[in-house]
Amino acid sequence: MSKKVIFPTIVAIMLMASSSHLSAQTSDEVFDQLKSLAGEWSGTLHRSTGEEEALKLTYSLRSNGSSILEESDTDGVAMLTIFNKQEESLLLTHYCALMNKPVAKLVSSADGVLSFTTDAARSGLQEGKDQYVKSWTLSLEPENPDQFTYEYTVISPDMTEWTAKAIVSRVK
């Protein structure tokens, strides 16, 4: 094997190792940020369809600190979301009022903005067939730990999307 082949291979292996270490650090840091949400939150959910509804969120640490439970109530419709680390990824599993269970993965985190995207195949969902929450964004405000922005996007079978957004404040 020539040096020309060995060097790029070694560099590629080093980059993969470095990138997986970085993602593990990122998911740990984001998980720690999510832990800071423990407590009760409230706000008004504004949908792109024009509807507005009261939103209550409760976050609690569960399973010996390995998961975070989000309980949401939108005008009496209760749902659950569980955040947990799995291998080197931070996942979100949402038990939805749409009668499905999207599993989303943290795809980016910068400046307190945490973005999760649903893996349709992993969730047993099909784009163009099912209606489900396609993505979530939590925009944390490090300078104001008692407020953050909660957003999500729903995709419909006809491929149209609608969004919902709320600025929530800590109640306790």
Secondary structure in CASP SS format (residue, H / E / C, confidence):
PFRMAT SS
TARGET T0000
AUTHOR 0000-0000-0000
METHOD secondary structure of the structure
MODEL  1
M C 1.00
S C 1.00
K H 1.00
K H 1.00
V H 1.00
I H 1.00
F H 1.00
P H 1.00
T H 1.00
I H 1.00
V H 1.00
A H 1.00
I H 1.00
M H 1.00
L H 1.00
M H 1.00
A H 1.00
S H 1.00
S H 1.00
S H 1.00
H H 1.00
L H 1.00
S H 1.00
A H 1.00
Q H 1.00
T H 1.00
S H 1.00
D H 1.00
E H 1.00
V H 1.00
F H 1.00
D H 1.00
Q H 1.00
L H 1.00
K H 1.00
S C 1.00
L C 1.00
A C 1.00
G E 1.00
E E 1.00
W E 1.00
S E 1.00
G E 1.00
T E 1.00
L E 1.00
H E 1.00
R E 1.00
S C 1.00
T C 1.00
G C 1.00
E C 1.00
E E 1.00
E E 1.00
A E 1.00
L E 1.00
K E 1.00
L E 1.00
T E 1.00
Y E 1.00
S E 1.00
L E 1.00
R E 1.00
S H 1.00
N H 1.00
G H 1.00
S C 1.00
S E 1.00
I E 1.00
L E 1.00
E E 1.00
E E 1.00
S E 1.00
D E 1.00
T E 1.00
D C 1.00
G C 1.00
V E 1.00
A E 1.00
M E 1.00
L E 1.00
T E 1.00
I E 1.00
F E 1.00
N E 1.00
K E 1.00
Q E 1.00
E C 1.00
E C 1.00
S E 1.00
L E 1.00
L E 1.00
L E 1.00
T E 1.00
H E 1.00
Y E 1.00
C C 1.00
A C 1.00
L C 1.00
M C 1.00
N C 1.00
K C 1.00
P C 1.00
V E 1.00
A E 1.00
K E 1.00
L E 1.00
V E 1.00
S E 1.00
S E 1.00
A E 1.00
D C 1.00
G C 1.00
V E 1.00
L E 1.00
S E 1.00
F E 1.00
T E 1.00
T E 1.00
D C 1.00
A H 1.00
A H 1.00
R H 1.00
S H 1.00
G C 1.00
L C 1.00
Q C 1.00
E C 1.00
G C 1.00
K C 1.00
D C 1.00
Q C 1.00
Y E 1.00
V E 1.00
K E 1.00
S E 1.00
W E 1.00
T E 1.00
L E 1.00
S E 1.00
L E 1.00
E C 1.00
P C 1.00
E C 1.00
N C 1.00
P C 1.00
D C 1.00
Q E 1.00
F E 1.00
T E 1.00
Y E 1.00
E E 1.00
Y E 1.00
T E 1.00
V E 1.00
I E 1.00
S C 1.00
P C 1.00
D C 1.00
M C 1.00
T C 1.00
E E 1.00
W E 1.00
T E 1.00
A E 1.00
K E 1.00
A E 1.00
I E 1.00
V E 1.00
S E 1.00
R E 1.00
V C 1.00
K C 1.00
END
